[in-house]
Amino acid sequence: MKFHSLLKWRVVFTFGILLLVCPEVSELLAKTGDILEIGKFSAAKVGGDFPPGWEPLVFKKIKQHTKYELVNDGGEVVIKAESKSSSSGLIKKIRINPEQYPVVSWRWKVTNIYAKSDIAKKEGDDYPARLYITFEYDPAKLPFSQRVKFNVAKILYGEYPPLGAINYIWEGKETEGTMVPNSYTNRVMMIVVESGQTKLNTWVQEERNILEDFKKAFGESPPVISGVAIMTDTDDTNESAITYYGDIIFKRK
């Protein structure tokens, strides 16, 4: 990874997702048993605050932000994302051992797909629904030259860039199961879990084995999970979308 790529990663990281290690959260999660409730949106109040730890992710250079709010859909409180030529997300900093909790489960409902979305191009890097899983920096997984560059980035910005990320997406054209590097950086792997219009306007339950996906994507075992984010964005394609996100949990295999 070239140094200018590291800086671009820090500024962009596929539209700015940088999630840090949070020891306090780690201690809490270690005590919660077989299921980790990362996004218990259903327990929140309509129009109220997001569950503890979930924060807006906005980008200084993008004037229009996706709107996120808690709404009632079918008798359950969920996150509604509304995007019009905009981009922003919601993030939660966590620390989870993927060997202990390898499975992530969530549900979402997408109401439309994009005509201009293109997984291979930066100008097409918009999706109605994304779920990011990021992984913390692990010096043991990098050669000396890259460790030096990560250390320089930390000096400049006060934190290490994440070692990598998996981005589960709802795509418009690509085949389900497609796995390709992100158009901005090969340290983010895009995995198409849903595609096309067949399941639009329907709640879809998803479940992925992060341990297996990371090994397939990067050819090695993953480091500690450092964060989770959801995002609906339309800033590159200048389209619009309304998407709903339900509860997010991690669980033992």
GINORWO-V138346 format. One line per field, one symbol per residue. ss: DSSP state (@ for helix, = for strand, . for the rest). burial: + if it has 16 or more other ideal C-beta (glycine too) atoms within 10 Angstrom, else -. Layout:
# GINORWO-V138346
ss: ???
burial: ???
This chain:
# GINORWO-V138346
ss: ..@@@@@@@@@.@@@@......@@@@@@@.....=====.@@@..........====.........=======..=========....========......========...........@@@....=======...@@@..@@@@@@@@@@@@@@......========.......===......========........======@@@@@@@@@......=======........============..
burial: +----++-++-++++++++-++--++--+------++++-+--+-----++-++--+-+--+--++-+-+------+++++-+-++++++++++++-+--++++++++++--++--+++----++++++++++++++---+----+--++--+------+++++++++++++-+-------++++-+++++++++--------+-+-+-++-++--++---++++++++++++++++-+++++++++++++--
